[in-house]
Amino acid sequence: MRTYARIDSGFVVEIIQPMTDADGNEIPIVDRFTPEFVATLVDVTDSSPMPGSHWTAIETKGVWAFAQP
C-alpha cells in the first residue's frame, strides 16, 4: 500500500493514505485524483521517518528529502 505527500511551495501540505476497494485491493492514486493533483504528490511509503504536514520538502535530482518544522 502506497502513501503520498502532497507538496506545495516546498512543504508537505497533506498526507494521502492508501484506499482500498470492497475486496481489500488498493485503489491506484491515478484512479482517485486528477492528473494535475497527482503531479503534486510524492510517494513517501518507504520514507523513514514518515514526513508529516508542514515538513520541509526538498527535491534534488529526483530524490526527496524531508525535515521536521
CHARMM-style PDB file with segment names, atoms N, HN, CA, C and O in Angstrom:
ATOM      1  N   MET     1       0.836  -1.173   0.000  1.00  0.00      PROA
ATOM      2  CA  MET     1       0.000   0.000   0.000  1.00  0.00      PROA
ATOM      3  C   MET     1       0.889   1.248   0.000  1.00  0.00      PROA
ATOM      4  O   MET     1       1.862   1.332   0.749  1.00  0.00      PROA
ATOM      5  N   ARG     2       0.541   2.201  -0.842  1.00  0.00      PROA
ATOM      6  HN  ARG     2      -0.249   2.133  -1.451  1.00  0.00      PROA
ATOM      7  CA  ARG     2       1.358   3.399  -1.033  1.00  0.00      PROA
ATOM      8  C   ARG     2       0.786   4.578  -0.241  1.00  0.00      PROA
ATOM      9  O   ARG     2      -0.430   4.736  -0.132  1.00  0.00      PROA
ATOM     10  N   THR     3       1.679   5.399   0.305  1.00  0.00      PROA
ATOM     11  HN  THR     3       2.667   5.271   0.216  1.00  0.00      PROA
ATOM     12  CA  THR     3       1.331   6.628   0.995  1.00  0.00      PROA
ATOM     13  C   THR     3       2.011   7.771   0.256  1.00  0.00      PROA
ATOM     14  O   THR     3       3.168   7.655  -0.149  1.00  0.00      PROA
ATOM     15  N   TYR     4       1.286   8.884   0.079  1.00  0.00      PROA
ATOM     16  HN  TYR     4       0.346   8.978   0.408  1.00  0.00      PROA
ATOM     17  CA  TYR     4       1.802  10.012  -0.685  1.00  0.00      PROA
ATOM     18  C   TYR     4       1.759  11.289   0.141  1.00  0.00      PROA
ATOM     19  O   TYR     4       0.904  11.459   1.010  1.00  0.00      PROA
ATOM     20  N   ALA     5       2.696  12.179  -0.146  1.00  0.00      PROA
ATOM     21  HN  ALA     5       3.391  12.041  -0.852  1.00  0.00      PROA
ATOM     22  CA  ALA     5       2.689  13.519   0.429  1.00  0.00      PROA
ATOM     23  C   ALA     5       2.378  14.495  -0.699  1.00  0.00      PROA
ATOM     24  O   ALA     5       2.952  14.403  -1.785  1.00  0.00      PROA
ATOM     25  N   ARG     6       1.468  15.427  -0.439  1.00  0.00      PROA
ATOM     26  HN  ARG     6       1.002  15.501   0.442  1.00  0.00      PROA
ATOM     27  CA  ARG     6       1.212  16.496  -1.409  1.00  0.00      PROA
ATOM     28  C   ARG     6       2.142  17.642  -1.048  1.00  0.00      PROA
ATOM     29  O   ARG     6       2.153  18.120   0.087  1.00  0.00      PROA
ATOM     30  N   ILE     7       2.926  18.078  -2.039  1.00  0.00      PROA
ATOM     31  HN  ILE     7       2.916  17.690  -2.961  1.00  0.00      PROA
ATOM     32  CA  ILE     7       3.936  19.107  -1.845  1.00  0.00      PROA
ATOM     33  C   ILE     7       3.448  20.408  -2.479  1.00  0.00      PROA
ATOM     34  O   ILE     7       2.959  20.411  -3.609  1.00  0.00      PROA
ATOM     35  N   ASP     8       3.581  21.503  -1.752  1.00  0.00      PROA
ATOM     36  HN  ASP     8       3.978  21.501  -0.834  1.00  0.00      PROA
ATOM     37  CA  ASP     8       3.248  22.825  -2.282  1.00  0.00      PROA
ATOM     38  C   ASP     8       4.265  23.820  -1.739  1.00  0.00      PROA
ATOM     39  O   ASP     8       4.427  23.957  -0.526  1.00  0.00      PROA
ATOM     40  N   SER     9       4.942  24.509  -2.639  1.00  0.00      PROA
ATOM     41  HN  SER     9       4.810  24.398  -3.624  1.00  0.00      PROA
ATOM     42  CA  SER     9       5.917  25.543  -2.277  1.00  0.00      PROA
ATOM     43  C   SER     9       6.971  25.040  -1.299  1.00  0.00      PROA
ATOM     44  O   SER     9       7.386  25.765  -0.394  1.00  0.00      PROA
ATOM     45  N   GLY    10       7.404  23.792  -1.486  1.00  0.00      PROA
ATOM     46  HN  GLY    10       7.067  23.204  -2.221  1.00  0.00      PROA
ATOM     47  CA  GLY    10       8.492  23.256  -0.670  1.00  0.00      PROA
ATOM     48  C   GLY    10       8.074  22.711   0.681  1.00  0.00      PROA
ATOM     49  O   GLY    10       8.919  22.452   1.538  1.00  0.00      PROA
ATOM     50  N   PHE    11       6.768  22.533   0.877  1.00  0.00      PROA
ATOM     51  HN  PHE    11       6.082  22.743   0.180  1.00  0.00      PROA
ATOM     52  CA  PHE    11       6.276  21.990   2.143  1.00  0.00      PROA
ATOM     53  C   PHE    11       5.286  20.872   1.906  1.00  0.00      PROA
ATOM     54  O   PHE    11       4.551  20.875   0.919  1.00  0.00      PROA
ATOM     55  N   VAL    12       5.273  19.908   2.826  1.00  0.00      PROA
ATOM     56  HN  VAL    12       5.871  19.905   3.628  1.00  0.00      PROA
ATOM     57  CA  VAL    12       4.244  18.869   2.821  1.00  0.00      PROA
ATOM     58  C   VAL    12       2.980  19.525   3.366  1.00  0.00      PROA
ATOM     59  O   VAL    12       2.962  20.019   4.493  1.00  0.00      PROA
ATOM     60  N   VAL    13       1.932  19.525   2.560  1.00  0.00      PROA
ATOM     61  HN  VAL    13       1.947  19.123   1.644  1.00  0.00      PROA
ATOM     62  CA  VAL    13       0.681  20.150   2.993  1.00  0.00      PROA
ATOM     63  C   VAL    13      -0.407  19.127   3.287  1.00  0.00      PROA
ATOM     64  O   VAL    13      -1.446  19.459   3.858  1.00  0.00      PROA
ATOM     65  N   GLU    14      -0.158  17.875   2.890  1.00  0.00      PROA
ATOM     66  HN  GLU    14       0.686  17.606   2.427  1.00  0.00      PROA
ATOM     67  CA  GLU    14      -1.169  16.840   3.117  1.00  0.00      PROA
ATOM     68  C   GLU    14      -0.534  15.464   2.929  1.00  0.00      PROA
ATOM     69  O   GLU    14       0.332  15.280   2.073  1.00  0.00      PROA
ATOM     70  N   ILE    15      -0.972  14.513   3.732  1.00  0.00      PROA
ATOM     71  HN  ILE    15      -1.675  14.663   4.427  1.00  0.00      PROA
ATOM     72  CA  ILE    15      -0.575  13.120   3.560  1.00  0.00      PROA
ATOM     73  C   ILE    15      -1.793  12.366   3.035  1.00  0.00      PROA
ATOM     74  O   ILE    15      -2.875  12.432   3.618  1.00  0.00      PROA
ATOM     75  N   ILE    16      -1.603  11.648   1.926  1.00  0.00      PROA
ATOM     76  HN  ILE    16      -0.723  11.595   1.452  1.00  0.00      PROA
ATOM     77  CA  ILE    16      -2.677  10.881   1.301  1.00  0.00      PROA
ATOM     78  C   ILE    16      -2.459   9.412   1.643  1.00  0.00      PROA
ATOM     79  O   ILE    16      -1.501   8.792   1.180  1.00  0.00      PROA
ATOM     80  N   GLN    17      -3.344   8.867   2.449  1.00  0.00      PROA
ATOM     81  HN  GLN    17      -4.122   9.371   2.826  1.00  0.00      PROA
ATOM     82  CA  GLN    17      -3.256   7.473   2.884  1.00  0.00      PROA
ATOM     83  C   GLN    17      -3.807   6.539   1.806  1.00  0.00      PROA
ATOM     84  O   GLN    17      -4.575   6.972   0.947  1.00  0.00      PROA
ATOM     85  N   PRO    18      -3.424   5.265   1.844  1.00  0.00      PROA
ATOM     86  CA  PRO    18      -3.959   4.292   0.893  1.00  0.00      PROA
ATOM     87  C   PRO    18      -5.472   4.158   1.052  1.00  0.00      PROA
ATOM     88  O   PRO    18      -6.028   4.394   2.125  1.00  0.00      PROA
ATOM     89  N   MET    19      -6.117   3.773  -0.043  1.00  0.00      PROA
ATOM     90  HN  MET    19      -5.666   3.581  -0.915  1.00  0.00      PROA
ATOM     91  CA  MET    19      -7.550   3.500  -0.038  1.00  0.00      PROA
ATOM     92  C   MET    19      -7.761   2.149  -0.721  1.00  0.00      PROA
ATOM     93  O   MET    19      -7.115   1.848  -1.725  1.00  0.00      PROA
ATOM     94  N   THR    20      -8.660   1.342  -0.176  1.00  0.00      PROA
ATOM     95  HN  THR    20      -9.184   1.586   0.639  1.00  0.00      PROA
ATOM     96  CA  THR    20      -8.921   0.023  -0.745  1.00  0.00      PROA
ATOM     97  C   THR    20     -10.366  -0.104  -1.179  1.00  0.00      PROA
ATOM     98  O   THR    20     -11.246   0.608  -0.694  1.00  0.00      PROA
ATOM     99  N   ASP    21     -10.596  -1.039  -2.117  1.00  0.00      PROA
ATOM    100  HN  ASP    21      -9.881  -1.617  -2.511  1.00  0.00      PROA
ATOM    101  CA  ASP    21     -11.961  -1.329  -2.547  1.00  0.00      PROA
ATOM    102  C   ASP    21     -12.577  -2.356  -1.591  1.00  0.00      PROA
ATOM    103  O   ASP    21     -11.953  -2.735  -0.600  1.00  0.00      PROA
ATOM    104  N   ALA    22     -13.783  -2.797  -1.886  1.00  0.00      PROA
ATOM    105  HN  ALA    22     -14.290  -2.489  -2.692  1.00  0.00      PROA
ATOM    106  CA  ALA    22     -14.504  -3.725  -1.006  1.00  0.00      PROA
ATOM    107  C   ALA    22     -13.784  -5.062  -0.838  1.00  0.00      PROA
ATOM    108  O   ALA    22     -13.995  -5.761   0.153  1.00  0.00      PROA
ATOM    109  N   ASP    23     -12.928  -5.424  -1.809  1.00  0.00      PROA
ATOM    110  HN  ASP    23     -12.756  -4.857  -2.614  1.00  0.00      PROA
ATOM    111  CA  ASP    23     -12.189  -6.684  -1.743  1.00  0.00      PROA
ATOM    112  C   ASP    23     -10.821  -6.526  -1.069  1.00  0.00      PROA
ATOM    113  O   ASP    23     -10.072  -7.496  -0.951  1.00  0.00      PROA
ATOM    114  N   GLY    24     -10.497  -5.316  -0.632  1.00  0.00      PROA
ATOM    115  HN  GLY    24     -11.106  -4.528  -0.728  1.00  0.00      PROA
ATOM    116  CA  GLY    24      -9.221  -5.079   0.031  1.00  0.00      PROA
ATOM    117  C   GLY    24      -8.082  -4.751  -0.907  1.00  0.00      PROA
ATOM    118  O   GLY    24      -6.932  -4.679  -0.473  1.00  0.00      PROA
ATOM    119  N   ASN    25      -8.369  -4.547  -2.194  1.00  0.00      PROA
ATOM    120  HN  ASN    25      -9.303  -4.605  -2.547  1.00  0.00      PROA
ATOM    121  CA  ASN    25      -7.343  -4.187  -3.174  1.00  0.00      PROA
ATOM    122  C   ASN    25      -7.110  -2.678  -3.144  1.00  0.00      PROA
ATOM    123  O   ASN    25      -8.055  -1.892  -3.076  1.00  0.00      PROA
ATOM    124  N   GLU    26      -5.847  -2.290  -3.196  1.00  0.00      PROA
ATOM    125  HN  GLU    26      -5.079  -2.928  -3.251  1.00  0.00      PROA
ATOM    126  CA  GLU    26      -5.535  -0.864  -3.196  1.00  0.00      PROA
ATOM    127  C   GLU    26      -6.052  -0.207  -4.467  1.00  0.00      PROA
ATOM    128  O   GLU    26      -5.886  -0.737  -5.565  1.00  0.00      PROA
ATOM    129  N   ILE    27      -6.678   0.950  -4.305  1.00  0.00      PROA
ATOM    130  HN  ILE    27      -6.813   1.380  -3.412  1.00  0.00      PROA
ATOM    131  CA  ILE    27      -7.139   1.737  -5.443  1.00  0.00      PROA
ATOM    132  C   ILE    27      -5.980   2.645  -5.846  1.00  0.00      PROA
ATOM    133  O   ILE    27      -5.520   3.448  -5.035  1.00  0.00      PROA
ATOM    134  N   PRO    28      -5.498   2.529  -7.089  1.00  0.00      PROA
ATOM    135  CA  PRO    28      -4.354   3.339  -7.525  1.00  0.00      PROA
ATOM    136  C   PRO    28      -4.634   4.837  -7.388  1.00  0.00      PROA
ATOM    137  O   PRO    28      -5.758   5.295  -7.597  1.00  0.00      PROA
ATOM    138  N   ILE    29      -3.605   5.578  -7.039  1.00  0.00      PROA
ATOM    139  HN  ILE    29      -2.692   5.206  -6.870  1.00  0.00      PROA
ATOM    140  CA  ILE    29      -3.734   7.018  -6.838  1.00  0.00      PROA
ATOM    141  C   ILE    29      -4.249   7.708  -8.097  1.00  0.00      PROA
ATOM    142  O   ILE    29      -4.996   8.683  -8.006  1.00  0.00      PROA
ATOM    143  N   VAL    30      -3.858   7.213  -9.274  1.00  0.00      PROA
ATOM    144  HN  VAL    30      -3.252   6.421  -9.348  1.00  0.00      PROA
ATOM    145  CA  VAL    30      -4.294   7.828 -10.531  1.00  0.00      PROA
ATOM    146  C   VAL    30      -5.778   7.617 -10.797  1.00  0.00      PROA
ATOM    147  O   VAL    30      -6.369   8.323 -11.614  1.00  0.00      PROA
ATOM    148  N   ASP    31      -6.385   6.647 -10.112  1.00  0.00      PROA
ATOM    149  HN  ASP    31      -5.905   6.073  -9.448  1.00  0.00      PROA
ATOM    150  CA  ASP    31      -7.827   6.425 -10.238  1.00  0.00      PROA
ATOM    151  C   ASP    31      -8.623   7.231  -9.217  1.00  0.00      PROA
ATOM    152  O   ASP    31      -9.848   7.317  -9.297  1.00  0.00      PROA
ATOM    153  N   ARG    32      -7.922   7.809  -8.270  1.00  0.00      PROA
ATOM    154  HN  ARG    32      -6.927   7.739  -8.205  1.00  0.00      PROA
ATOM    155  CA  ARG    32      -8.593   8.555  -7.196  1.00  0.00      PROA
ATOM    156  C   ARG    32      -8.586  10.066  -7.408  1.00  0.00      PROA
ATOM    157  O   ARG    32      -9.469  10.770  -6.917  1.00  0.00      PROA
ATOM    158  N   PHE    33      -7.584  10.564  -8.144  1.00  0.00      PROA
ATOM    159  HN  PHE    33      -6.867   9.992  -8.543  1.00  0.00      PROA
ATOM    160  CA  PHE    33      -7.416  12.009  -8.277  1.00  0.00      PROA
ATOM    161  C   PHE    33      -7.101  12.382  -9.725  1.00  0.00      PROA
ATOM    162  O   PHE    33      -6.755  11.527 -10.540  1.00  0.00      PROA
ATOM    163  N   THR    34      -7.227  13.670 -10.027  1.00  0.00      PROA
ATOM    164  HN  THR    34      -7.509  14.364  -9.365  1.00  0.00      PROA
ATOM    165  CA  THR    34      -6.919  14.171 -11.366  1.00  0.00      PROA
ATOM    166  C   THR    34      -5.415  14.117 -11.617  1.00  0.00      PROA
ATOM    167  O   THR    34      -4.634  14.099 -10.666  1.00  0.00      PROA
ATOM    168  N   PRO    35      -4.998  14.090 -12.890  1.00  0.00      PROA
ATOM    169  CA  PRO    35      -3.564  14.096 -13.197  1.00  0.00      PROA
ATOM    170  C   PRO    35      -2.850  15.319 -12.634  1.00  0.00      PROA
ATOM    171  O   PRO    35      -1.695  15.214 -12.222  1.00  0.00      PROA
ATOM    172  N   GLU    36      -3.508  16.470 -12.606  1.00  0.00      PROA
ATOM    173  HN  GLU    36      -4.446  16.555 -12.941  1.00  0.00      PROA
ATOM    174  CA  GLU    36      -2.896  17.686 -12.072  1.00  0.00      PROA
ATOM    175  C   GLU    36      -2.610  17.546 -10.577  1.00  0.00      PROA
ATOM    176  O   GLU    36      -1.570  17.995 -10.096  1.00  0.00      PROA
ATOM    177  N   PHE    37      -3.531  16.923  -9.850  1.00  0.00      PROA
ATOM    178  HN  PHE    37      -4.375  16.558 -10.242  1.00  0.00      PROA
ATOM    179  CA  PHE    37      -3.343  16.717  -8.421  1.00  0.00      PROA
ATOM    180  C   PHE    37      -2.247  15.677  -8.177  1.00  0.00      PROA
ATOM    181  O   PHE    37      -1.385  15.865  -7.319  1.00  0.00      PROA
ATOM    182  N   VAL    38      -2.288  14.593  -8.927  1.00  0.00      PROA
ATOM    183  HN  VAL    38      -2.989  14.440  -9.623  1.00  0.00      PROA
ATOM    184  CA  VAL    38      -1.284  13.528  -8.772  1.00  0.00      PROA
ATOM    185  C   VAL    38       0.122  14.070  -9.022  1.00  0.00      PROA
ATOM    186  O   VAL    38       1.083  13.608  -8.407  1.00  0.00      PROA
ATOM    187  N   ALA    39       0.245  15.043  -9.919  1.00  0.00      PROA
ATOM    188  HN  ALA    39      -0.536  15.418 -10.419  1.00  0.00      PROA
ATOM    189  CA  ALA    39       1.561  15.632 -10.218  1.00  0.00      PROA
ATOM    190  C   ALA    39       2.160  16.342  -9.012  1.00  0.00      PROA
ATOM    191  O   ALA    39       3.367  16.586  -8.988  1.00  0.00      PROA
ATOM    192  N   THR    40       1.357  16.678  -8.015  1.00  0.00      PROA
ATOM    193  HN  THR    40       0.377  16.480  -8.034  1.00  0.00      PROA
ATOM    194  CA  THR    40       1.855  17.357  -6.815  1.00  0.00      PROA
ATOM    195  C   THR    40       2.222  16.378  -5.706  1.00  0.00      PROA
ATOM    196  O   THR    40       2.625  16.792  -4.619  1.00  0.00      PROA
ATOM    197  N   LEU    41       2.085  15.085  -5.977  1.00  0.00      PROA
ATOM    198  HN  LEU    41       1.758  14.749  -6.860  1.00  0.00      PROA
ATOM    199  CA  LEU    41       2.309  14.065  -4.954  1.00  0.00      PROA
ATOM    200  C   LEU    41       3.681  13.419  -5.072  1.00  0.00      PROA
ATOM    201  O   LEU    41       4.241  13.289  -6.161  1.00  0.00      PROA
ATOM    202  N   VAL    42       4.201  13.020  -3.924  1.00  0.00      PROA
ATOM    203  HN  VAL    42       3.746  13.125  -3.039  1.00  0.00      PROA
ATOM    204  CA  VAL    42       5.466  12.296  -3.838  1.00  0.00      PROA
ATOM    205  C   VAL    42       5.192  11.032  -3.038  1.00  0.00      PROA
ATOM    206  O   VAL    42       4.572  11.091  -1.976  1.00  0.00      PROA
ATOM    207  N   ASP    43       5.648   9.895  -3.537  1.00  0.00      PROA
ATOM    208  HN  ASP    43       6.152   9.847  -4.400  1.00  0.00      PROA
ATOM    209  CA  ASP    43       5.493   8.629  -2.820  1.00  0.00      PROA
ATOM    210  C   ASP    43       6.445   8.631  -1.618  1.00  0.00      PROA
ATOM    211  O   ASP    43       7.664   8.698  -1.775  1.00  0.00      PROA
ATOM    212  N   VAL    44       5.865   8.557  -0.425  1.00  0.00      PROA
ATOM    213  HN  VAL    44       4.874   8.503  -0.298  1.00  0.00      PROA
ATOM    214  CA  VAL    44       6.669   8.567   0.804  1.00  0.00      PROA
ATOM    215  C   VAL    44       6.536   7.254   1.575  1.00  0.00      PROA
ATOM    216  O   VAL    44       6.869   7.181   2.758  1.00  0.00      PROA
ATOM    217  N   THR    45       6.050   6.231   0.896  1.00  0.00      PROA
ATOM    218  HN  THR    45       5.780   6.291  -0.065  1.00  0.00      PROA
ATOM    219  CA  THR    45       5.802   4.942   1.539  1.00  0.00      PROA
ATOM    220  C   THR    45       7.019   4.439   2.302  1.00  0.00      PROA
ATOM    221  O   THR    45       6.890   3.964   3.431  1.00  0.00      PROA
ATOM    222  N   ASP    46       8.194   4.537   1.698  1.00  0.00      PROA
ATOM    223  HN  ASP    46       8.299   4.923   0.781  1.00  0.00      PROA
ATOM    224  CA  ASP    46       9.404   3.988   2.310  1.00  0.00      PROA
ATOM    225  C   ASP    46      10.231   5.024   3.070  1.00  0.00      PROA
ATOM    226  O   ASP    46      11.344   4.730   3.506  1.00  0.00      PROA
ATOM    227  N   SER    47       9.696   6.231   3.229  1.00  0.00      PROA
ATOM    228  HN  SER    47       8.792   6.470   2.874  1.00  0.00      PROA
ATOM    229  CA  SER    47      10.433   7.279   3.948  1.00  0.00      PROA
ATOM    230  C   SER    47      10.477   6.964   5.438  1.00  0.00      PROA
ATOM    231  O   SER    47       9.494   6.521   6.031  1.00  0.00      PROA
ATOM    232  N   SER    48      11.631   7.203   6.015  1.00  0.00      PROA
ATOM    233  HN  SER    48      12.430   7.564   5.533  1.00  0.00      PROA
ATOM    234  CA  SER    48      11.785   6.985   7.451  1.00  0.00      PROA
ATOM    235  C   SER    48      12.624   8.116   8.019  1.00  0.00      PROA
ATOM    236  O   SER    48      13.786   8.267   7.642  1.00  0.00      PROA
ATOM    237  N   PRO    49      12.064   8.909   8.909  1.00  0.00      PROA
ATOM    238  CA  PRO    49      10.694   8.802   9.387  1.00  0.00      PROA
ATOM    239  C   PRO    49       9.697   9.292   8.336  1.00  0.00      PROA
ATOM    240  O   PRO    49      10.056  10.033   7.421  1.00  0.00      PROA
ATOM    241  N   MET    50       8.449   8.871   8.481  1.00  0.00      PROA
ATOM    242  HN  MET    50       8.157   8.270   9.225  1.00  0.00      PROA
ATOM    243  CA  MET    50       7.382   9.298   7.575  1.00  0.00      PROA
ATOM    244  C   MET    50       7.154  10.793   7.779  1.00  0.00      PROA
ATOM    245  O   MET    50       6.907  11.231   8.903  1.00  0.00      PROA
ATOM    246  N   PRO    51       7.234  11.591   6.693  1.00  0.00      PROA
ATOM    247  CA  PRO    51       7.006  13.025   6.866  1.00  0.00      PROA
ATOM    248  C   PRO    51       5.558  13.319   7.252  1.00  0.00      PROA
ATOM    249  O   PRO    51       4.659  12.509   7.024  1.00  0.00      PROA
ATOM    250  N   GLY    52       5.358  14.476   7.831  1.00  0.00      PROA
ATOM    251  HN  GLY    52       6.088  15.135   8.016  1.00  0.00      PROA
ATOM    252  CA  GLY    52       4.031  14.918   8.213  1.00  0.00      PROA
ATOM    253  C   GLY    52       3.746  16.294   7.640  1.00  0.00      PROA
ATOM    254  O   GLY    52       4.607  16.907   7.009  1.00  0.00      PROA
ATOM    255  N   SER    53       2.543  16.769   7.861  1.00  0.00      PROA
ATOM    256  HN  SER    53       1.843  16.271   8.373  1.00  0.00      PROA
ATOM    257  CA  SER    53       2.165  18.103   7.392  1.00  0.00      PROA
ATOM    258  C   SER    53       3.120  19.144   7.955  1.00  0.00      PROA
ATOM    259  O   SER    53       3.568  19.055   9.098  1.00  0.00      PROA
ATOM    260  N   HSD    54       3.416  20.130   7.119  1.00  0.00      PROA
ATOM    261  HN  HSD    54       3.052  20.201   6.191  1.00  0.00      PROA
ATOM    262  CA  HSD    54       4.277  21.271   7.439  1.00  0.00      PROA
ATOM    263  C   HSD    54       5.772  20.937   7.437  1.00  0.00      PROA
ATOM    264  O   HSD    54       6.594  21.800   7.745  1.00  0.00      PROA
ATOM    265  N   TRP    55       6.130  19.704   7.095  1.00  0.00      PROA
ATOM    266  HN  TRP    55       5.462  19.003   6.845  1.00  0.00      PROA
ATOM    267  CA  TRP    55       7.552  19.374   6.967  1.00  0.00      PROA
ATOM    268  C   TRP    55       8.084  20.046   5.700  1.00  0.00      PROA
ATOM    269  O   TRP    55       7.339  20.246   4.741  1.00  0.00      PROA
ATOM    270  N   THR    56       9.360  20.388   5.700  1.00  0.00      PROA
ATOM    271  HN  THR    56       9.965  20.225   6.479  1.00  0.00      PROA
ATOM    272  CA  THR    56      10.024  20.912   4.513  1.00  0.00      PROA
ATOM    273  C   THR    56      10.274  19.759   3.546  1.00  0.00      PROA
ATOM    274  O   THR    56      10.642  18.659   3.958  1.00  0.00      PROA
ATOM    275  N   ALA    57      10.070  20.023   2.258  1.00  0.00      PROA
ATOM    276  HN  ALA    57       9.771  20.916   1.924  1.00  0.00      PROA
ATOM    277  CA  ALA    57      10.291  19.008   1.226  1.00  0.00      PROA
ATOM    278  C   ALA    57      11.225  19.588   0.165  1.00  0.00      PROA
ATOM    279  O   ALA    57      10.914  20.600  -0.464  1.00  0.00      PROA
ATOM    280  N   ILE    58      12.369  18.935  -0.025  1.00  0.00      PROA
ATOM    281  HN  ILE    58      12.621  18.113   0.486  1.00  0.00      PROA
ATOM    282  CA  ILE    58      13.361  19.414  -0.987  1.00  0.00      PROA
ATOM    283  C   ILE    58      13.687  18.272  -1.952  1.00  0.00      PROA
ATOM    284  O   ILE    58      14.026  17.164  -1.535  1.00  0.00      PROA
ATOM    285  N   GLU    59      13.578  18.566  -3.249  1.00  0.00      PROA
ATOM    286  HN  GLU    59      13.302  19.466  -3.588  1.00  0.00      PROA
ATOM    287  CA  GLU    59      13.894  17.572  -4.285  1.00  0.00      PROA
ATOM    288  C   GLU    59      15.217  17.945  -4.927  1.00  0.00      PROA
ATOM    289  O   GLU    59      15.404  19.075  -5.377  1.00  0.00      PROA
ATOM    290  N   THR    60      16.136  16.984  -4.966  1.00  0.00      PROA
ATOM    291  HN  THR    60      15.984  16.066  -4.600  1.00  0.00      PROA
ATOM    292  CA  THR    60      17.435  17.167  -5.600  1.00  0.00      PROA
ATOM    293  C   THR    60      17.693  15.980  -6.509  1.00  0.00      PROA
ATOM    294  O   THR    60      17.854  14.851  -6.046  1.00  0.00      PROA
ATOM    295  N   LYS    61      17.730  16.250  -7.816  1.00  0.00      PROA
ATOM    296  HN  LYS    61      17.599  17.168  -8.192  1.00  0.00      PROA
ATOM    297  CA  LYS    61      17.996  15.212  -8.821  1.00  0.00      PROA
ATOM    298  C   LYS    61      17.075  14.007  -8.661  1.00  0.00      PROA
ATOM    299  O   LYS    61      17.516  12.862  -8.751  1.00  0.00      PROA
ATOM    300  N   GLY    62      15.783  14.276  -8.420  1.00  0.00      PROA
ATOM    301  HN  GLY    62      15.424  15.206  -8.346  1.00  0.00      PROA
ATOM    302  CA  GLY    62      14.792  13.209  -8.336  1.00  0.00      PROA
ATOM    303  C   GLY    62      14.673  12.528  -6.989  1.00  0.00      PROA
ATOM    304  O   GLY    62      13.870  11.610  -6.826  1.00  0.00      PROA
ATOM    305  N   VAL    63      15.470  12.971  -6.016  1.00  0.00      PROA
ATOM    306  HN  VAL    63      16.122  13.717  -6.149  1.00  0.00      PROA
ATOM    307  CA  VAL    63      15.429  12.375  -4.675  1.00  0.00      PROA
ATOM    308  C   VAL    63      14.855  13.411  -3.720  1.00  0.00      PROA
ATOM    309  O   VAL    63      15.306  14.556  -3.680  1.00  0.00      PROA
ATOM    310  N   TRP    64      13.861  12.996  -2.960  1.00  0.00      PROA
ATOM    311  HN  TRP    64      13.495  12.066  -2.993  1.00  0.00      PROA
ATOM    312  CA  TRP    64      13.210  13.896  -1.995  1.00  0.00      PROA
ATOM    313  C   TRP    64      13.796  13.727  -0.623  1.00  0.00      PROA
ATOM    314  O   TRP    64      14.093  12.613  -0.192  1.00  0.00      PROA
ATOM    315  N   ALA    65      13.965  14.854   0.074  1.00  0.00      PROA
ATOM    316  HN  ALA    65      13.724  15.759  -0.276  1.00  0.00      PROA
ATOM    317  CA  ALA    65      14.401  14.865   1.470  1.00  0.00      PROA
ATOM    318  C   ALA    65      13.381  15.682   2.253  1.00  0.00      PROA
ATOM    319  O   ALA    65      12.865  16.686   1.762  1.00  0.00      PROA
ATOM    320  N   PHE    66      13.099  15.246   3.465  1.00  0.00      PROA
ATOM    321  HN  PHE    66      13.518  14.431   3.864  1.00  0.00      PROA
ATOM    322  CA  PHE    66      12.100  15.893   4.302  1.00  0.00      PROA
ATOM    323  C   PHE    66      12.698  16.250   5.648  1.00  0.00      PROA
ATOM    324  O   PHE    66      13.540  15.522   6.174  1.00  0.00      PROA
ATOM    325  N   ALA    67      12.259  17.381   6.208  1.00  0.00      PROA
ATOM    326  HN  ALA    67      11.576  17.972   5.780  1.00  0.00      PROA
ATOM    327  CA  ALA    67      12.738  17.812   7.513  1.00  0.00      PROA
ATOM    328  C   ALA    67      11.570  18.322   8.341  1.00  0.00      PROA
ATOM    329  O   ALA    67      10.673  18.992   7.829  1.00  0.00      PROA
ATOM    330  N   GLN    68      11.595  17.997   9.623  1.00  0.00      PROA
ATOM    331  HN  GLN    68      12.324  17.452  10.038  1.00  0.00      PROA
ATOM    332  CA  GLN    68      10.552  18.451  10.523  1.00  0.00      PROA
ATOM    333  C   GLN    68      10.592  19.963  10.642  1.00  0.00      PROA
ATOM    334  O   GLN    68      11.645  20.583  10.492  1.00  0.00      PROA
ATOM    335  N   PRO    69       9.431  20.553  10.914  1.00  0.00      PROA
ATOM    336  CA  PRO    69       9.394  22.030  11.073  1.00  0.00      PROA
ATOM    337  C   PRO    69      10.109  22.455  12.348  1.00  0.00      PROA
ATOM    338  OT1 PRO    69      10.180  23.647  12.647  1.00  0.00      PROA
TER     339      PRO     69
END
